[in-house]
Amino acid sequence: MGFVIMLKKDAEEIKKRQCFREWKEKNENYLRELQKFLDITDNVSDEKLKLDIIYQMLKCDEILTKIAEERLAN
């Protein structure tokens, strides 16, 4: 019985996170700026450097997203 409740809570948490992400992933300004960033990184000829830059930006984006989602949840 406890396992089923845990699965239900996990499913609810996943759905809640997906709804929270919509605020960002459907935001036209965010998407436009993300596309500009990716366009600029396309001009970096060193492939490793390009991937390092993108990876670091995504890490920063994930941290900011978590902060925003925590504030939205409260």
Secondary structure, 3 states (H helix, E strand, C coil): CHHHHHHHHHHHHHHHHHHHHHHHHCCHHHHHHHHHHHHHHCCCCCHHHHHHHHHHHHHHHHHHHHHHHHHHHC
